[in-house]
């Protein structure tokens, strides 16, 4: 089967039929240069899904309906079986398609459809009652980033997208950590900053021994602190063991690597709580709302990964949580402390770049951070202008209320 795609600036519009119909060949109709730029991206994307699809393109004169009609007519006459996808494309091209359809409507040689990106459903545009055989198209988080020309950077021991193991024991530990964090996110952040400094960069070492004196100046500059009460809570709950807290000496052992990651980066527990709740959200029919969920997604913008010694440097961003609902990505920024307009701009920029016009954007925060009603009103309005949903004061919510609010904002 051959699919004819009217090339669009939105990548999912160009690839949705490929995902759903698994064609042998795709003919892109549009300007040559933008299509050529994207063919490498689409080839990599198609190969990642295990498909073998020939990609070709036919250039057109965007200002000439007659020339476009001639191009489409040649395709109808030369291809044994082709389907035209109207999900994307410019107005003049679609007008030309209407002319060609009228010429061939009684021959059975022209099939026209389009996809609803939000629902993934195919629409019978020629109203002949014949729909192509399709699968419900879905994207993984990695596939979605790849579709827009980037890649998810794997974890290399120092940075990258860490692969969490959500076993029952860790989920239980996460709930305990979140409940402790909720009592006072500010104190939590302060202590976690200290633990991060004490633990250093070696993620494999679980035992920490340190002199408090060496951290005093850092504590003053970076607003971090040693909070014995929280450390005792961690010890009682088994998140750390062998706690020794004397005048100028502290020593303890993290329960495991994943707990250590949670207790050495301020916002990780909130991010994981958001992802875990999202993964368990269900529709009315009992099916899960999201098909994929990844936390701490490191995105390389051009998919060309470089070594530190290379002259070319990577452009990367980290998104706290990315979810996939069919073909629709949800980009979530989580702030377990004060938040300002900068976070809105960062989220908006990355989400629009790797989610296109169908992306959903959400900012989850424990508190605004400024005791200023006018500043908060401005912040809320700015978020609205960027189509960013806000879920605020999450540390005051029960799990049930938090999940309900997420479902309300994410659906």
N, C-alpha and C positions, 0 to 999 in steps of 0.2 A: 504494500500500500504506500502511496505517496501523499504526503500532506503539503499543502501550499499554505505558507505562513506569510501574512502581510506584516513585514518587519515593524516592530514597535520599540520605543525606547524603554519599555518595562519588560525585563527579561522573562518574568513568569508568563506573560502573554505570549511570548515566542516559543515557550517550551512546554506549556501545559498539555497540548495535544500529544506531544512526544511522550510525556509521562503516562498519559492515559491510554494511548492507542498503540504504542510500540511500533511505529512505522518502519518501513525499509528505507525510506528516503524523505527528506524535507527540502522543499524549494522555498527559499526566502525571496520575497518580492520587495524591493526597496532600493535605496541608494547604496552604491557599492561599498564605499569606505566604511560606514558604520557597521555594515554586515560583516565585512572582512575582519574588522577589529573584534567582533564578538564570536566569530566562528571558532577561534581557539578556545575561548571560555566555554562555549557550548559543547565542543567536542570533549573537553575534559569532564564536563558535567555528565554528559551522556555515558561516557565510558565508566564513570564512577557508579552508575546504576546498572552496569553490565549489559548495556544495549549496543547493538551494532547498527548505526544509522548513517546513511550517506547524506552529507550536508552540501547543498548547492545553492546558488543564488542567481537570480536574473535581475539585472539592473533595469530601472525604469526612469522615465522623465516625469518627475512628480507633478509638473504643470500641464501635462498633456493627457487628457482622458483617452483620446484616440490611441495613443501609443500604449497606454496601460491596457486598454481593451485588446489590442493586438497581441500583447505579451500573454495575457490570460487565455486568449483564444488558442494560441499556439500550444500552451500547456494542456488545455482540454483535449486538443486533437492528438497530441503526441503521447500523453500518459494513458496507460491502460486503465488504471484505477486511481483516482485522486479525490481527495477531500479538501475543501477550502475551509480554513479556520478563520473566523471573523473576530476572534477574541481581541486582537490588536489591529493596528493599521490606521493610516490617515484617511481623512474624509474622501478625498478625490479617488483614492484607490478603492474604497468601498463603493463609491458611485460606479466605478468601472466594473466592479464585480457584479453589481446589480444589472448592468447592461448585458454582461456575458451570461448571467443566469437566465435572463429573459430569453435570450437566443436559444439556450440549450435546455430549457426547463422541461420539455416534453421528451427529451432523448434519454434521460436517466444517466447522463454522463457527468452531471455536476451535483455534488453533495456539499451542502453548506451547513456548518454548525458553529457554535461559539460556546465557551465555557464561562460559567459564573465562578470567579476566583474564590469568592467567599464561601460558597457551598461545595465547590468542586463538581457541580452538576453540568451536564452537557445540554445545550439548548438546540432544538431542531429549527434552524433558521429558514430552511426552504419549505417547511410545513408539508413535507411529503410523507410524514409518519415513519420515516426510516432514520434511525440513529446509528452511528457507528458503534461497533463493539468497543467498550471502554472499561478500564479499571478505575476505581475511585482514586484520583491522583493525590499523592501525599508527598511531602518533603520532610527530610530530616533536618535538624539544625545545621549539620555540616553541609548537606546538599543545598540548602537555601543560601548559605554564605558563598558557596562555590558558584551558584547560579549568577550571582552578582559580581563575580570576578575575584573574590577573596578566598581565603582558606582559614580553617580553624587550626591554630598553631598547637601541636601536641605538646604535652608536658615533657620537659627535658631534664627534670631534677632541680631546676632553678626557677623556671617560669614556663608558662604555657597553660593549656587547658587540662586541669587535673581530673583524672577519672575516679570519682568517688564510688566507694562500695557501700551501698545503702542496705546493709544487712540489719537484722532486727536489733542486734546489740548496739550498733551505731545510731540507729534511729532513736533508741531509748536514750542514749547519751545526748543526742542532739536536743531532744525534748527537755532534758534536765538543764542543759546549757542555756537554752532559750528562756526557760522559766527564771533562771538566775539573772540573765541579761535583762529581762523585762523589768525587774525590780528597780533598776537604775542604769539605763543605757550609758549615761555619762561616766559613772564610776567604772562600768564594764570596760568602756573604751580606754579609760585611763590605765587600768591594770593590764589590759591586753597589750597596750603599747609597751609597757615595762617588760612583760614576759617576752615579747618579740625581740626586744633589745637583748635581754639576757640569753635567750635561746640561740641567737645568731642565725646564720644562714644554713647550717647543717641540718637538713630535715630528717636525716637518718638517726641522729643522736636524740634520745628521749630524756636523758637525765641532765638536769641543769644544776650547776653549782656556781654561785656568784657572790661577790662582795657588794653590799648595798651602797657602800661609800662611792664606788666607781660609777654608780648610776645617778647620784644625787644631782649633779650639774645638768645632766641630760633631762632629768625629771623636771627641773625648773624651766628649762628652755622649751620643752615639747609638751608640757602640761600632762605628763604621765606621772603615775604615783604607785607606791607599794601599798596595797590594801590588805592587811592581814585577815580581815573578816571574810573577804571573798576567797582568799586562798584556802582558808579553813573549810569553806563551803565546797570548793573543788575537791579537797581531800576527803571530806565526809562522803561525797557522792562517788568517789572512786575515779574521778576524772584525772586526778594526780595521786601519787602515792609517795610514801617515805618523806613527807614534808618535814623539814627542819628549818625553823625560822628563829634565828638568834639575833643578837644585837647588830652585828655587821655581816652576818652570813646567812645565806638561804640555799637550800638544796631540795630538789623534788624530782619526781619522774612522771612524765606524761603517760597516760594509760596506753596510748598507741599513736601511730603517725597521724591518723585522721583527727583524733582529739587535739593533738598538738597543733595541727593546722588551724583548727577552730579557735584555739586559745592563744594564737600568736598573730592574728589579723582581726582587727576590730569588727569588721562588718560581715565576716564569713558566716557566723551563726544565723544572722538575719537572712542572708542570701539562701542558705540551705533550707531554712524554715519555709521561705517563700516557694522554693522549688519543690520541696516535699509536699506541701499543701496543694500546689498546682497539679502535681502528678497524680494526686488522688481525687481531683475534682471529676465529677461524672455528669453526664446528660440525664435527662428524664428516663431514657431507655436503659440506663445502667452502663452504657459504654463510657470509656474515659474521654474527657474533653480534649486532652492534648495527646498528640502522637509521639512527641519527643520533647525532652527537657534537658537542658545542660546549664550548669552553673559555672561562673568564672570563665566565660568564653573569650579567649584571646583571638582576635581577628587580625590577620595580615591583609592589608588592603589590595595587594596585587598578586597574592599567592606565590610570590617569588621570595623564598626565605633565604636570608643571608647570614653568614658567619660574622661575629663581632669584628673580625679583622678586615672584612670587605669594605671597599670604598662606598658602595651603595648601602644605605641603611633601610631597615624595614619601617614602614608606617603601620603601627599596631594600635589597637584599642582593646580594652577589656570591658565586656558587658556582663553585669552581675548574673543575670538569668536570661536565657533565650528559650522560648517555647514555640512549638509548631502545632497549629490547629489546622490540619489538612495542608493547604497551600499558604495559609496566613501566618506570618511570624509575629511573635509578641516579644518585644524588647523591654526588659525590666531593669531599672536602676534601683538599688537598695542602699539607703543611707541610715545607718544606725546612730547618727549624730546630727549635728546642725547641717542644714542644706541651704543652698542659695541658687540664684539664677544660673550660675555656671554649670551646675549639674543638669539643668534643663537643656542648655545648649549642647552639651556633650552627648546626651542621650538622643536628642533630636537629630544631630548630625549623623551619627553612626546608624541609627535606626532607618533614617531615610535613605542612606547610601546602600544598606544591605537588606532593606525590606520593601523598598518601593512604596507606591501609593496605598498598598493594602496593609501595611504594617500597623500594628497596635503598639502604643508606647505607654508605659506605666512607670511612675516613680513611687516607690514604697519608702516611707520614712517613719522614724520613731518620733521625732519632733522637729519643728522648723528651726529653732535655735536662736531666733531674735525675738525679744520681748517687745515687738512693735507691730501693732495691728495693721497699720498702713503698709508696712513691708510685706506682711503675709498676704494681704489683699492683692498687692501688686504681683506677688509670686504666683498666686492662684490664677490670676488673669493671664499671666505670661504662659503658664502651663496650658491653659485653655486655648490660647492663640496657637500653640504648637501641637494641639491635639494630643496632649499628654494627660492621661488620667492620673489622679493623685489618690494614694491611700495613706493617710496620715495617722499618727499616734498609735501605731500598731502594737506598741508595747503595752497598751491599755486593753487590748482585745484578747478574748479567749480564742483558742484554736478554731472553735466553731464560728465565732463572729468574724475572725480573720479570713477563714475560707469562704464564708458567705460574701464578704466584701470583695474578695478577689474574683469570685465568680461573677459578681455584678459588674465589675470594671473590665474583666477580660473577655466577656462574651459579647 
